[in-house]
């Protein structure tokens, strides 16, 4: 089944019949039919009605021949352009309450599994500035419901798999070319705390490899594991977002206050923390809400305790776009331009430049001078106008990050 068939068949029988009538009546080409079903799916996602609510059939039917079909498509594309190129309005969006699914949890052994990978940045030609992070899949699948999450498209089973012999696997890896390992790619790093000895195994590994940074990344409310000492090269980080986005798109995750509370506990426990303000979303009121996020960070933490702050925004692969459209859980994360971005789809560079430079401007000079700020998986051309610095290649970025991280870690020893 191709992408068109899969998406078309995801509609109700009634909707399929109405769409089929349009295909036939206006002699739509294959390309035009694909546009029609994609935009119909997106309007349902956005809770913005459907194409029949705004199409002007009187104007369409005044055209002759194939121009009728083109006029229909033009009207749809004009409406979608209006939605995608203006800040998203969440005041009119009310997603249904998402109920946490009862997932089964399976303990698996690492034999035969490839647990380590590379940062998902597209690296060919250095189209995005990449830090060359090594990823570790200690758990696979997530119980949260972030509407933009690519993890949901990776795994079809309603099952979370946790590696039960991580300590054994860590003892056998070649660390000669590794300095930075992140565990938040295939699941939330702190979803289970240390229930499966994941944190204990990572702590033992970090203790015996002081030249390697272990970074954990989370949106979880769990913080009961800060009852023991962790090596200083274990860094606890949290993804942060505007309260509106947490409420309407990051379902089942911890609130902003809960995430910051957990970070405070990490600092009190003697560890460095970091924050990923990611994915930033261009919505009505975004400037005010992200400014408040920055204020809460600066009011709560000393810059000496923060190793990094990253910024990034929505990016989607074709596979994830198809998954979101077929699944159609109400969301407005696709109400963006979907401009091509290094093989993925995102905001335009102009919108990104506005968001990132504005966010960075909210931070005090002390924070800017003493914390490593970076853009995550973004076009190299954005660095200079947004952060007032840039790198000629990924290697320079990686080396600068490494220097900054270990400088902060040594200050805690």
NUBA-658043 format. One record per residue (C-alpha): x, y, z; residue number from 1. Coordinates in steps of 0.05 Angstrom, whole numbers, plus 32768, in hexadecimal, padded with zeros to 4 digits. Example, Ala and Ser with C-alpha at 12.3 -4.5 7.8 and 13.67 -1.06 7.14 Angstrom:
xx=80F6	yy=7FA6	zz=809C	k=1;
xx=8111	yy=7FEB	zz=808F	k=2;
//
This chain:
xx=8000	yy=8000	zz=8000	k=1;
xx=801E	yy=8043	zz=7FEC	k=2;
xx=801C	yy=8083	zz=8015	k=3;
xx=7FDE	yy=809D	zz=7FF0	k=4;
xx=7FB6	yy=805D	zz=7FFB	k=5;
xx=7FCA	yy=8058	zz=8044	k=6;
xx=7FB5	yy=80A0	zz=8052	k=7;
xx=7F75	yy=809C	zz=8028	k=8;
xx=7F5F	yy=805D	zz=804B	k=9;
xx=7F6A	yy=807D	zz=8090	k=10;
xx=7F2C	yy=80A9	zz=8085	k=11;
xx=7EE6	yy=8095	zz=8096	k=12;
xx=7EBC	yy=8074	zz=8060	k=13;
xx=7E92	yy=80B3	zz=805A	k=14;
xx=7ECF	yy=80DF	zz=8052	k=15;
xx=7EEE	yy=80B0	zz=801F	k=16;
xx=7EAE	yy=80B3	zz=7FF5	k=17;
xx=7EAE	yy=80FF	zz=7FF7	k=18;
xx=7EF7	yy=8103	zz=7FE3	k=19;
xx=7EEB	yy=80D0	zz=7FAB	k=20;
xx=7EB4	yy=80FC	zz=7F90	k=21;
xx=7EE5	yy=8135	zz=7F8B	k=22;
xx=7F19	yy=8109	zz=7F69	k=23;
xx=7EE7	yy=80F6	zz=7F33	k=24;
xx=7EC0	yy=8136	zz=7F2B	k=25;
xx=7EFE	yy=8161	zz=7F22	k=26;
xx=7F2A	yy=812E	zz=7EFF	k=27;
xx=7F62	yy=8137	zz=7F32	k=28;
xx=7FA7	yy=811E	zz=7F20	k=29;
xx=7FCB	yy=80ED	zz=7F4E	k=30;
xx=7FF5	yy=8127	zz=7F6A	k=31;
xx=7FB7	yy=8151	zz=7F76	k=32;
xx=7F94	yy=8117	zz=7F9A	k=33;
xx=7FD0	yy=810F	zz=7FC8	k=34;
xx=7FCE	yy=8159	zz=7FD9	k=35;
xx=7F83	yy=8154	zz=7FE7	k=36;
xx=7F88	yy=8119	zz=8017	k=37;
xx=7FC5	yy=8135	zz=803B	k=38;
xx=7FA4	yy=8178	zz=8047	k=39;
xx=7F63	yy=8157	zz=805A	k=40;
xx=7F88	yy=812E	zz=808E	k=41;
xx=7FAC	yy=816B	zz=80A8	k=42;
xx=7F6C	yy=8193	zz=80B0	k=43;
xx=7F4F	yy=815A	zz=80DA	k=44;
xx=7F8F	yy=8159	zz=8104	k=45;
xx=7F8B	yy=81A4	zz=810F	k=46;
xx=7F41	yy=81A3	zz=8120	k=47;
xx=7F39	yy=81D8	zz=80EA	k=48;
xx=7EFB	yy=81BA	zz=80C8	k=49;
xx=7F02	yy=819A	zz=8084	k=50;
xx=7F0D	yy=81B0	zz=803C	k=51;
xx=7EC2	yy=81B1	zz=802E	k=52;
xx=7EB9	yy=81E9	zz=8061	k=53;
xx=7EE0	yy=821C	zz=8038	k=54;
xx=7EE2	yy=8205	zz=7FEF	k=55;
xx=7EBE	yy=8235	zz=7FC0	k=56;
xx=7E9F	yy=8204	zz=7F8F	k=57;
xx=7E7D	yy=823C	zz=7F68	k=58;
xx=7EC1	yy=8259	zz=7F57	k=59;
xx=7EDE	yy=8214	zz=7F49	k=60;
xx=7EA6	yy=8200	zz=7F1A	k=61;
xx=7EAD	yy=8240	zz=7EF1	k=62;
xx=7EF0	yy=8225	zz=7ED9	k=63;
xx=7EF7	yy=81F8	zz=7E9C	k=64;
xx=7F15	yy=81B2	zz=7E97	k=65;
xx=7F53	yy=81A5	zz=7EC0	k=66;
xx=7F51	yy=81EC	zz=7EDB	k=67;
xx=7F18	yy=81D7	zz=7F08	k=68;
xx=7F43	yy=81A5	zz=7F2C	k=69;
xx=7F7D	yy=81D7	zz=7F31	k=70;
xx=7F4F	yy=820D	zz=7F4D	k=71;
xx=7F38	yy=81DB	zz=7F83	k=72;
xx=7F80	yy=81CC	zz=7F96	k=73;
xx=7F92	yy=8216	zz=7F95	k=74;
xx=7F5B	yy=8226	zz=7FC7	k=75;
xx=7F72	yy=81EE	zz=7FF5	k=76;
xx=7FBB	yy=8203	zz=7FF1	k=77;
xx=7FA9	yy=824C	zz=7FFF	k=78;
xx=7F83	yy=8238	zz=803E	k=79;
xx=7FBC	yy=820B	zz=8056	k=80;
xx=7FEF	yy=8242	zz=8048	k=81;
xx=7FC8	yy=8271	zz=8075	k=82;
xx=7FC9	yy=823D	zz=80AD	k=83;
xx=8012	yy=8227	zz=80A5	k=84;
xx=8033	yy=826B	zz=809D	k=85;
xx=8014	yy=828F	zz=80D8	k=86;
xx=8020	yy=827F	zz=8122	k=87;
xx=7FF4	yy=8244	zz=8137	k=88;
xx=7FB7	yy=8257	zz=8160	k=89;
xx=7FB1	yy=8228	zz=819B	k=90;
xx=7F78	yy=824F	zz=81BB	k=91;
xx=7F47	yy=822C	zz=818C	k=92;
xx=7F67	yy=81E7	zz=8193	k=93;
xx=7F4D	yy=81B7	zz=81C7	k=94;
xx=7F6C	yy=8171	zz=81C0	k=95;
xx=7F48	yy=8138	zz=81E1	k=96;
xx=7F62	yy=811E	zz=8222	k=97;
xx=7F99	yy=80EC	zz=8213	k=98;
xx=7F95	yy=80AE	zz=8240	k=99;
xx=7FD6	yy=808B	zz=824F	k=100;
xx=7FD6	yy=8048	zz=822D	k=101;
xx=7FE6	yy=800C	zz=8256	k=102;
xx=8026	yy=7FF5	zz=8235	k=103;
xx=8046	yy=7FB3	zz=8242	k=104;
xx=808F	yy=7FB8	zz=8258	k=105;
xx=80BE	yy=7F83	zz=823E	k=106;
xx=8104	yy=7F79	zz=8259	k=107;
xx=8132	yy=7F66	zz=8221	k=108;
xx=817A	yy=7F50	zz=821C	k=109;
xx=81AB	yy=7F77	zz=81F2	k=110;
xx=81C9	yy=7F3B	zz=81CD	k=111;
xx=81C2	yy=7F47	zz=8183	k=112;
xx=81A5	yy=7F8D	zz=818B	k=113;
xx=81C5	yy=7FCC	zz=8172	k=114;
xx=81BC	yy=7FFA	zz=81AE	k=115;
xx=81EC	yy=8031	zz=8198	k=116;
xx=81E1	yy=8060	zz=815E	k=117;
xx=81F0	yy=80A6	zz=8145	k=118;
xx=81CC	yy=80E8	zz=814C	k=119;
xx=8190	yy=80EA	zz=811C	k=120;
xx=81A8	yy=812A	zz=80FB	k=121;
xx=81AF	yy=8121	zz=80B0	k=122;
xx=81FB	yy=8123	zz=80AC	k=123;
xx=8209	yy=811C	zz=8061	k=124;
xx=8224	yy=815E	zz=8049	k=125;
xx=821B	yy=817B	zz=808F	k=126;
xx=81D7	yy=8198	zz=807D	k=127;
xx=81CA	yy=81A1	zz=80C7	k=128;
xx=81FE	yy=81B1	zz=80FC	k=129;
xx=8206	yy=816E	zz=8121	k=130;
xx=8229	yy=8160	zz=8163	k=131;
xx=8235	yy=8117	zz=8151	k=132;
xx=8212	yy=80FD	zz=818F	k=133;
xx=8215	yy=80B2	zz=819B	k=134;
xx=81CF	yy=8098	zz=81AD	k=135;
xx=81C0	yy=805E	zz=81DC	k=136;
xx=817C	yy=803B	zz=81D8	k=137;
xx=8177	yy=8021	zz=8220	k=138;
xx=812B	yy=8022	zz=8218	k=139;
xx=8100	yy=8022	zz=81D9	k=140;
xx=80BB	yy=8042	zz=81D4	k=141;
xx=809D	yy=8077	zz=8201	k=142;
xx=805D	yy=807B	zz=822A	k=143;
xx=8055	yy=80C6	zz=8220	k=144;
xx=802A	yy=80E3	zz=81E9	k=145;
xx=804F	yy=811E	zz=81CA	k=146;
xx=802A	yy=812A	zz=8189	k=147;
xx=806A	yy=813A	zz=8161	k=148;
xx=8092	yy=80FE	zz=817A	k=149;
xx=80B5	yy=80D4	zz=8146	k=150;
xx=80BD	yy=8099	zz=8177	k=151;
xx=8073	yy=8089	zz=816C	k=152;
xx=8081	yy=807D	zz=8122	k=153;
xx=80BE	yy=8051	zz=8130	k=154;
xx=8099	yy=801D	zz=815A	k=155;
xx=8056	yy=7FFE	zz=814A	k=156;
xx=804E	yy=7FD2	zz=8188	k=157;
xx=802E	yy=7FED	zz=81C7	k=158;
xx=8069	yy=7FD3	zz=81ED	k=159;
xx=80A6	yy=7FF3	zz=820E	k=160;
xx=80E6	yy=7FCB	zz=820C	k=161;
xx=811B	yy=7FD6	zz=8241	k=162;
xx=8161	yy=7FB9	zz=823C	k=163;
xx=816B	yy=7F90	zz=827B	k=164;
xx=81B6	yy=7F82	zz=8273	k=165;
xx=81CD	yy=7FC8	zz=8262	k=166;
xx=8209	yy=7FC2	zz=8291	k=167;
xx=8223	yy=7F86	zz=826A	k=168;
xx=821A	yy=7FAA	zz=8228	k=169;
xx=823E	yy=7FE9	zz=8240	k=170;
xx=827A	yy=7FC0	zz=8255	k=171;
xx=8284	yy=7FA7	zz=820E	k=172;
xx=827F	yy=7FE6	zz=81E5	k=173;
xx=82BA	yy=8007	zz=81C1	k=174;
xx=82BE	yy=804C	zz=81E0	k=175;
xx=82FB	yy=8064	zz=81B8	k=176;
xx=82D2	yy=8094	zz=818D	k=177;
xx=829B	yy=80A6	zz=81BE	k=178;
xx=8298	yy=80E1	zz=81ED	k=179;
xx=824E	yy=80F2	zz=81F2	k=180;
xx=8215	yy=80C0	zz=81F9	k=181;
xx=81CB	yy=80D3	zz=81FB	k=182;
xx=8194	yy=80A3	zz=820F	k=183;
xx=8155	yy=80CA	zz=81FB	k=184;
xx=814E	yy=80B7	zz=81B2	k=185;
xx=8121	yy=8079	zz=81B5	k=186;
xx=80FE	yy=8087	zz=81F8	k=187;
xx=80FD	yy=80B8	zz=8232	k=188;
xx=813E	yy=80B1	zz=8259	k=189;
xx=811E	yy=80B6	zz=829E	k=190;
xx=80DB	yy=8094	zz=828F	k=191;
xx=80EB	yy=805A	zz=82BD	k=192;
xx=811D	yy=807C	zz=82EB	k=193;
xx=814B	yy=8044	zz=8303	k=194;
xx=8114	yy=800F	zz=8306	k=195;
xx=813B	yy=7FE3	zz=82D5	k=196;
xx=8181	yy=7FF7	zz=82EE	k=197;
xx=818A	yy=8022	zz=82B0	k=198;
xx=81A4	yy=805E	zz=82D7	k=199;
xx=81D0	yy=8033	zz=8303	k=200;
xx=81EF	yy=8012	zz=82C6	k=201;
xx=81FB	yy=8056	zz=82A6	k=202;
xx=8218	yy=8071	zz=82E7	k=203;
xx=824A	yy=8037	zz=82EB	k=204;
xx=825D	yy=8042	zz=82A3	k=205;
xx=8265	yy=808D	zz=82AD	k=206;
xx=828F	yy=8083	zz=82EB	k=207;
xx=82C0	yy=8056	zz=82C5	k=208;
xx=82C0	yy=8083	zz=8287	k=209;
xx=82CC	yy=80C9	zz=82A0	k=210;
xx=82DC	yy=80DF	zz=8258	k=211;
xx=8295	yy=80D0	zz=8241	k=212;
xx=8257	yy=80FB	zz=824F	k=213;
xx=8216	yy=80D6	zz=825B	k=214;
xx=81DA	yy=8103	zz=824C	k=215;
xx=8194	yy=80F0	zz=8262	k=216;
xx=8159	yy=8115	zz=8243	k=217;
xx=8112	yy=8116	zz=825F	k=218;
xx=80CC	yy=8132	zz=8265	k=219;
xx=80BB	yy=8103	zz=829D	k=220;
xx=80A1	yy=8118	zz=82E2	k=221;
xx=80CA	yy=80E1	zz=8302	k=222;
xx=8102	yy=80F7	zz=8330	k=223;
xx=8105	yy=80C2	zz=8366	k=224;
xx=814A	yy=80AB	zz=8350	k=225;
xx=816E	yy=80E8	zz=836C	k=226;
xx=817D	yy=80C2	zz=83AC	k=227;
xx=81C3	yy=80AE	zz=8399	k=228;
xx=8201	yy=80CD	zz=837D	k=229;
xx=820E	yy=80CD	zz=8332	k=230;
xx=8250	yy=80DB	zz=830F	k=231;
xx=8259	yy=8123	zz=82F9	k=232;
xx=825D	yy=810E	zz=82B0	k=233;
xx=8214	yy=80F7	zz=82B4	k=234;
xx=81EB	yy=8133	zz=829E	k=235;
xx=81A0	yy=8136	zz=82A9	k=236;
xx=817A	yy=815F	zz=8276	k=237;
xx=8131	yy=8171	zz=826A	k=238;
xx=810B	yy=8185	zz=822D	k=239;
xx=80E6	yy=81C5	zz=823C	k=240;
xx=80AE	yy=81E7	zz=8216	k=241;
xx=807B	yy=821E	zz=821A	k=242;
xx=8041	yy=820B	zz=824A	k=243;
xx=800F	yy=820E	zz=8210	k=244;
xx=8037	yy=81DB	zz=81E9	k=245;
xx=8041	yy=81AE	zz=8225	k=246;
xx=7FF6	yy=81B0	zz=8232	k=247;
xx=7FDD	yy=81A6	zz=81EB	k=248;
xx=8013	yy=817E	zz=81C8	k=249;
xx=8040	yy=815B	zz=81FC	k=250;
xx=800B	yy=812E	zz=8219	k=251;
xx=8017	yy=8106	zz=8259	k=252;
xx=805A	yy=8127	zz=8266	k=253;
xx=806F	yy=814E	zz=82A4	k=254;
xx=805C	yy=8197	zz=82A9	k=255;
xx=8090	yy=81CD	zz=82A1	k=256;
xx=8091	yy=81D7	zz=82EC	k=257;
xx=809B	yy=818C	zz=82F8	k=258;
xx=80D5	yy=8189	zz=82C6	k=259;
xx=80F8	yy=81C4	zz=82E7	k=260;
xx=80EC	yy=81A5	zz=832C	k=261;
xx=810E	yy=8165	zz=8317	k=262;
xx=8149	yy=818E	zz=82FB	k=263;
xx=814F	yy=81B1	zz=833E	k=264;
xx=8154	yy=816E	zz=8360	k=265;
xx=818B	yy=8159	zz=8330	k=266;
xx=81B3	yy=8198	zz=8340	k=267;
xx=81A9	yy=818D	zz=838B	k=268;
xx=81C2	yy=8146	zz=8380	k=269;
xx=8203	yy=8162	zz=8363	k=270;
xx=81F7	yy=8159	zz=8319	k=271;
xx=81F9	yy=8189	zz=82DE	k=272;
xx=81B8	yy=8194	zz=82B8	k=273;
xx=81A6	yy=81AB	zz=8273	k=274;
xx=8168	yy=81C1	zz=824D	k=275;
xx=814F	yy=81B3	zz=8207	k=276;
xx=811D	yy=81E9	zz=81F4	k=277;
xx=8105	yy=81BD	zz=81BD	k=278;
xx=80DA	yy=81BA	zz=8193	k=279;
xx=80CA	yy=8204	zz=8193	k=280;
xx=8087	yy=8210	zz=8172	k=281;
xx=8071	yy=824F	zz=814E	k=282;
xx=802D	yy=825E	zz=816E	k=283;
xx=8006	yy=829B	zz=8182	k=284;
xx=8026	yy=82B4	zz=81C3	k=285;
xx=8067	yy=828D	zz=81B9	k=286;
xx=8094	yy=82C8	zz=81CA	k=287;
xx=8074	yy=82D4	zz=820E	k=288;
xx=8072	yy=828A	zz=8222	k=289;
xx=80B9	yy=8279	zz=820E	k=290;
xx=80D1	yy=82B9	zz=8231	k=291;
xx=80B0	yy=829E	zz=8270	k=292;
xx=80D4	yy=825B	zz=8267	k=293;
xx=8116	yy=8280	zz=8265	k=294;
xx=8104	yy=82A9	zz=82A3	k=295;
xx=80F2	yy=826A	zz=82CA	k=296;
xx=8135	yy=824B	zz=82B7	k=297;
xx=815C	yy=8288	zz=82CC	k=298;
xx=8134	yy=8292	zz=830C	k=299;
xx=813E	yy=8249	zz=8321	k=300;
xx=8185	yy=8238	zz=830D	k=301;
xx=81CB	yy=8253	zz=8312	k=302;
xx=81EF	yy=8251	zz=82CF	k=303;
xx=8227	yy=822A	zz=82F0	k=304;
xx=81F8	yy=81EE	zz=82F6	k=305;
xx=81E1	yy=81EE	zz=82AD	k=306;
xx=820F	yy=81CE	zz=8279	k=307;
xx=81E6	yy=81DB	zz=823B	k=308;
xx=81A6	yy=81F8	zz=821D	k=309;
xx=8191	yy=81E3	zz=81D8	k=310;
xx=815D	yy=81FF	zz=81A9	k=311;
xx=8139	yy=81DD	zz=8170	k=312;
xx=80F6	yy=81D6	zz=8150	k=313;
xx=80C7	yy=81A5	zz=812D	k=314;
xx=80E4	yy=8179	zz=80F6	k=315;
xx=80BF	yy=8140	zz=80D5	k=316;
xx=80D3	yy=8108	zz=80A7	k=317;
xx=80A3	yy=80EF	zz=8072	k=318;
xx=8096	yy=80B0	zz=809C	k=319;
xx=8082	yy=80D9	zz=80D9	k=320;
xx=8056	yy=8107	zz=80B0	k=321;
xx=8032	yy=80CA	zz=8095	k=322;
xx=802A	yy=80AC	zz=80DA	k=323;
xx=800D	yy=80EC	zz=80F7	k=324;
xx=7FDD	yy=80F4	zz=80BD	k=325;
xx=7FC4	yy=80AC	zz=80BE	k=326;
xx=7FBE	yy=80AA	zz=8109	k=327;
xx=7F9D	yy=80EF	zz=810D	k=328;
xx=7FA1	yy=80FB	zz=8158	k=329;
xx=7F8D	yy=8145	zz=815B	k=330;
xx=7FCA	yy=8172	zz=8159	k=331;
xx=7FE1	yy=81B2	zz=8139	k=332;
xx=802B	yy=81A0	zz=8134	k=333;
xx=8025	yy=8199	zz=80E8	k=334;
xx=8007	yy=81DE	zz=80E2	k=335;
xx=804B	yy=81F6	zz=80CB	k=336;
xx=8068	yy=8206	zz=8086	k=337;
xx=8086	yy=81C0	zz=807E	k=338;
xx=80C1	yy=81DF	zz=8059	k=339;
xx=80F7	yy=81AF	zz=8042	k=340;
xx=812F	yy=81AC	zz=8076	k=341;
xx=8169	yy=817C	zz=8068	k=342;
xx=813C	yy=8144	zz=8051	k=343;
xx=8107	yy=8152	zz=8086	k=344;
xx=80CF	yy=8185	zz=808D	k=345;
xx=80CD	yy=81C0	zz=80BC	k=346;
xx=80C2	yy=820B	zz=80C2	k=347;
xx=80E3	yy=823B	zz=8091	k=348;
xx=8127	yy=8256	zz=80A3	k=349;
xx=8108	yy=829B	zz=80AD	k=350;
xx=80D9	yy=8282	zz=80E3	k=351;
xx=8110	yy=825A	zz=8104	k=352;
xx=813E	yy=8296	zz=8104	k=353;
xx=8108	yy=82BF	zz=8126	k=354;
xx=80F9	yy=828B	zz=815B	k=355;
xx=8140	yy=8278	zz=816E	k=356;
xx=815D	yy=82BE	zz=816E	k=357;
xx=8122	yy=82D7	zz=8198	k=358;
xx=8129	yy=829F	zz=81CB	k=359;
xx=8174	yy=82A9	zz=81D1	k=360;
xx=816B	yy=82F4	zz=81DC	k=361;
xx=8141	yy=82E5	zz=821B	k=362;
xx=817D	yy=82C7	zz=823F	k=363;
xx=81AA	yy=82F2	zz=826A	k=364;
xx=81F2	yy=82FE	zz=8256	k=365;
xx=820B	yy=82D4	zz=8290	k=366;
xx=81E5	yy=8298	zz=8276	k=367;
xx=81FC	yy=82A4	zz=822F	k=368;
xx=8245	yy=82AA	zz=8245	k=369;
xx=8246	yy=826D	zz=8273	k=370;
xx=8218	yy=8239	zz=8253	k=371;
xx=8221	yy=8214	zz=8212	k=372;
xx=81E7	yy=8228	zz=81E5	k=373;
xx=81DC	yy=8204	zz=81A4	k=374;
xx=81AA	yy=81F7	zz=816C	k=375;
xx=8194	yy=81AF	zz=8168	k=376;
xx=818E	yy=818F	zz=8122	k=377;
xx=8189	yy=81D3	zz=8100	k=378;
xx=81A4	yy=81F3	zz=80C2	k=379;
xx=81EC	yy=820F	zz=80CB	k=380;
xx=81D6	yy=8253	zz=80AE	k=381;
xx=81AB	yy=825F	zz=80ED	k=382;
xx=81E4	yy=825F	zz=811F	k=383;
xx=8203	yy=82A4	zz=8111	k=384;
xx=81C2	yy=82CD	zz=8110	k=385;
xx=81A4	yy=82A7	zz=814B	k=386;
xx=81DF	yy=8298	zz=817A	k=387;
xx=8213	yy=82C9	zz=815F	k=388;
xx=8244	yy=8291	zz=8151	k=389;
xx=824C	yy=825A	zz=811E	k=390;
xx=8276	yy=821E	zz=810C	k=391;
xx=8296	yy=820E	zz=80C9	k=392;
xx=8289	yy=81C4	zz=80D1	k=393;
xx=826A	yy=8190	zz=8100	k=394;
xx=82AE	yy=817D	zz=811C	k=395;
xx=82BA	yy=81C4	zz=8136	k=396;
xx=8275	yy=81C4	zz=8156	k=397;
xx=8282	yy=8180	zz=8177	k=398;
xx=82C6	yy=8196	zz=8193	k=399;
xx=82AA	yy=81D7	zz=81AF	k=400;
xx=8271	yy=81B1	zz=81D0	k=401;
xx=82A1	yy=817E	zz=81ED	k=402;
xx=82CD	yy=81B5	zz=820A	k=403;
xx=8291	yy=81D9	zz=8229	k=404;
xx=8274	yy=819A	zz=8247	k=405;
xx=82B4	yy=8182	zz=8268	k=406;
xx=82C4	yy=81C7	zz=8281	k=407;
xx=8282	yy=81C9	zz=82A6	k=408;
xx=828B	yy=8181	zz=82C0	k=409;
xx=82D1	yy=8190	zz=82DA	k=410;
xx=82B5	yy=81CC	zz=8301	k=411;
xx=8289	yy=819B	zz=8327	k=412;
xx=82C0	yy=816A	zz=833A	k=413;
//
